[in-house]
Amino acid sequence: MAAKVIEGRMTAAEGEVTVFHIGMRINGFLRVGQWWPAFVAMPRMLRELSRDKGGGLLGYRLLWGGPRLIYLVQYWSSPEALQAYASASGREHRPAWADFNRRVREGGTAVGIWHETYVVPAGAHEEVYVNMPVFGLAAATEAVPVGRRGERAADRLGERPGVSRSA
């Protein structure tokens, strides 16, 4: 079933958000035994996080960057919630990370892992979705009409020290 398109201009609800980009790059396709464990670890973590409604993961989007790159954008309620999950014993992340590091120490270069974390305060993010289904940060938080947060991108970004809001 196709997602319902919302006509017009929408944006995401205001508020602080932690944006976490994580991905893997397959460096050696033929060495499946090295990259397959990392490949299957993320779906297990996402299932676990999706079941834990109070854990802090607001939503995510899986993207493909060609045959080598798998890219995931996650939206979290706070950096503390993200760090709590990453370090929690008895959860899926720690054993997967330990396994990956063991394989790297043993000379495994067939897969690379990367991540970037951005803590974005309220008033420092702006998004617009035109004739789209609920998507991105709006899917993770709430889709609202653009007018509710301002008609222009500069309006939605709000007042920030050192940033000019002229036309």
Secondary structure, 3 states (H helix, E strand, C coil): CCCCCEEEEEEECCCCEEEEEEEEEECCCCCHHHHHHHHHHHHHHHHHHHHCCCCCEEEEEEEECCCCEEEEEEEECCHHHHHHHHHCCCCCHHHHHHHHHHHHHCCCCCEEEEEEEEEECCCCCCCCEEEECCCHHHHHCCEEEHHHHCCCHHHHHCCCCCCCCCC
